[in-house]
Amino acid sequence: MNTLKSFIKYYKPYQGLFWMDMCCALTLSGIDLAFPLFVKFLMEDVYTLRNPEVMLNYTLVMGALLLGLYILKYFCQYFITSWGHIMGAKMEADMRRDLFGHLEKLSFSYYDETNTGKLMSRIVNDLFDISELAHHGPEDVFISAIKLIGTFGILSFINYKLTAILLFFTLLMLIFSTTYNRRMRQVFRINREKIANVNAIAQDALGGIRVVKSFANEEQEMAKFEEGNAAFLATKCDSYKIMGRFFSGNGFFQGILYLAVVLAGGIFITQGSLQLIDLTVYILYINTFLNPIEKLVNFTEQFQKGMTGFERFLEIMNIHPDIQDAPDAEELKEVKGTIQFEGVSFSYDDKEHVLSQIDMHIPAGKTIALVGPSGGGKTTFCSLIPRFYEVSEGRITLDGRDIRRLTQKSLRKAIGIVQQDVYLFAGTVRENIAYGKQEATDEEIIEAAKKAHIHDFVQSLPHGYDTYIGERGVKLSGGQKQRLSIARVFLKNPPLLILDEATSALDNESERFIQQSLNELAKNRTTLVIAHRLSTIRHADEIVVLTEEGIKEKGSHETLLAKDGVYAYLYHMQFEQ
């Protein structure tokens, strides 16, 4: 019931369309119910008249009335088919918007455990069936209910004994349908999981197609895909077998129902308790009676698919973001840039701490370099500042304010990040640089590109700044992608900088130019630099050596070399190389 209530709330913005759809459905039901009564009236009261002229007049009037009803039926059917589907499509779009918006609120920790291909399946495949249910569900149930109640009342009036027999076989059919509905619901849910797995395998293989081809592993990826595809096919075959028994069983019961009515009707005629014309009209009404039952049978399949999809939709919507703004969170304004770590510990999923009891003061406007062996927690350390992850213990302050008391949006707008793993969006060079400042002018974009030393390269492209760079910037080299990501940060011009191996993909000449630009950008800004290439951070105000055991050393380049500790070991090892 809770699932159904959550589903119904999506009808609220489209109440006008919904009730108009129901009104048209009621009109259609009424016209279908009226037709056998018109036939009965013509056969009993008109065609038995002895005056041909009066009979002709009645026939023409009845014909004109029926024509008018069928014209009305045409417009009602048009509204249901077009605007009814439009309503369903709008509801689907609303759900997709809510789902995408909710996914954007979830923290990095959720995506660390979730496959993107499976999420895409939920955004696209699941919601399509929900759209069909949203449109056809209420309409089919409403039409079926009106027809069943109306037909049952008319049939009972014609002959209640025959109707009792009809009702008995109808109940058998309903028991059969209910039993198979449960089985169909289970198998449809498994189908959803299997096709999501196929999507995940396909996206993983196609996204890394260059790696696949470089290792000549096409056959291995094909085998993985075949395994997932075969598993989906197996559950699909199971679902079709159940559906086959379901629909053929209902077809059998419908045939038995007709047979029972014809046999019982024949017996009642011989006994004189039923007229032949009444049996004819009765049989006409059986079709009207069976039609809504057939609709309900089809609706059950549609309902199972739609509700299964909606339950999977709610599974994600019911995940509460583990990082949220506090109710009284403030906007971050006038940033100076003093950062303080006070007893900060962090672990993934309650496992062993990646960072433990970190105390550190980062003065405003200073450049702090984080170095150390891989796995020491350098990237995690920096990810805690924009609240990509939440501290397990302790707190982090910015200008004396706990970052958990600031809105995430204002906090992250104040921080510029250049990551080691560069991500560029499918689009143009201009669009990717402007991602750092959506309202930027062409002059600002060009200036940012010049600072990142990529302007001359962009000018050499066929369409300059309007050149399409492909998915994830596939048409660019690693160094070019890195410089584009740096240009984004130049354009954003934030008071805080996090440079996570920002020059790792550059050649020596490019690195020298970019390093000069980054040094200029870092002036009077609080800057955190993660670097394995120690030559790039010699002039940092302070170098912090972070290992699995925590902060091992702190100081300037010269001071740490003089200590002859971890930093000196790392530096001399690189120098020797």
Buried (B, 14 or more C-beta within 10 A) or exposed (E): EEEEEBBEEBBEEBEEBBEBBBEBBBBBBBBBBBBBEBBBBBEEEBEEBEEEEEBEEBBEEBEEEBEEBEEBBEEBBEBBEEBBBEBBBBBBEBBBEBBEEBBEBBBEBBEEEBBEBBBBBBBEBBBBBBBBBBBBBBBBBBBBEBBBEBBBEBBBEBBEBBBEBBBEBBEEBBEBBEEBBEBBBBBBBBBBBBBBBBBBBBBBBEBBEEEBEEEEBEEEBEEBBEEBBEBBEEBBEBBEEBBEEBBEBBEEBBEEBBEBBBEBBEEBBEEEEBBEEBBBBBBBBBEBBBBBBBBBBBBBBBBBBBBBBBBBBBEBBEBEBEBBBEEEBEEBEEBEBBBBBBEBBBBBEEEEBBBBBBEBEBBBBBBBBBBBEEEBBBBBBBBBBBBBBBBBBBBBBBBEEEBBBBBBEBBBBBBBBBBBEBEBEEBBBBBBBBBBBEEBEEEBBBBBBBBBBBBEBBEEBEEBBEBBBEEBBEBBEEBBBBBBBBBBBBBBEBBBBBBBBBBBBBEEEBBEBBBEBBEEBBEEBBBBBBBBBBEBBEEBBBBBBBBBEBBBBBBBBEEBBEEEBBBBEBBEEEEEE
